């Protein structure tokens, strides 16, 4: 699985990985 993150000067993004039902779910939170 490849994740592409774009760098934005006005936003800071945090990637959180959570294991659920033998699967990894990635949530990208941008503030």
C-alpha positions in Angstrom: 0.0 0.0 0.0 1.5 3.3 -1.0 0.4 6.6 0.6 1.0 9.9 -1.2 1.1 13.0 1.0 1.3 16.4 -0.4 3.3 19.0 1.5 1.3 22.1 2.3 2.8 25.0 4.2 -0.5 26.1 5.6 -1.5 22.6 6.8 0.1 20.0 9.0 -1.1 16.5 8.3 -0.9 13.5 10.7 -1.2 9.9 9.6 -2.6 7.5 12.1 -2.6 3.7 11.5 -5.0 1.5 13.3 -5.3 -2.3 13.2 -8.9 -3.5 12.8 -10.1 -7.0 11.8 -6.6 -8.0 10.5 -6.6 -4.9 8.4 -4.7 -1.7 8.7 -6.7 1.5 8.3 -4.9 4.7 7.7 -6.5 8.0 8.6 -5.1 11.3 7.4 -6.0 14.2 9.6 -5.1 17.7 8.3 -5.4 20.7 10.6 
